[in-house]
Amino acid sequence: MKEEMYSVEQVAELLGLHVRTVRGYIRSGRLAAVRIGKQYRIARADLDALTGRSQPAPTRAVGASVEVSSIVQIDGVDRAAADRLGTLVLAAANTGHDPAHPLRVQTVHDEERHRMKIVILGDAAATAELLRLLDAVLDGDNGLFAGEVDDA
């Protein structure tokens, strides 16, 4: 299950605040957000933390919970390849992982720049596994997307 991600406008509407207020919260660090290009995305857990809604703490045998955030930028991607790559990444993120520690994935394609960004948030091991999958499918002439993604 992937976690919900909200835009600044959606958060402002949910909280009954002005968009500038929400952006101010993000800039001051009061509200955690991921920047994708010129836009911010706010995870449901971060919104809950701001509003004081508690979420159940993850249970781990030893040590603290670890979450990794990764941003992958891929240049030379047309819309069709970005759609297929996004579907592949989301399917991989939503299958075969511990439901208690889901991966959260956001994909964005900039048609003008032929650029795709993939934001991955989640468990270190699951994130590493997804990054290995991306590396394999984008591996030059041997990958699944050979000829569709320009090696820059």
Buried (B, 14 or more C-beta within 10 A) or exposed (E): EBBEBBBBEBBBEEBEBEEEBBBEBBEEEEBBBBEBEEEBBBBBBBBEBBEEEEEEEEEEEEEEEEBBEBEBEBEBBBEEBBBBBBEBBBEBBEEEBEEEBBBBBBBBBBEEEBBBBBBBBBBEEBBEBBBEBBEEBBEEEEBEBEEBBEEE
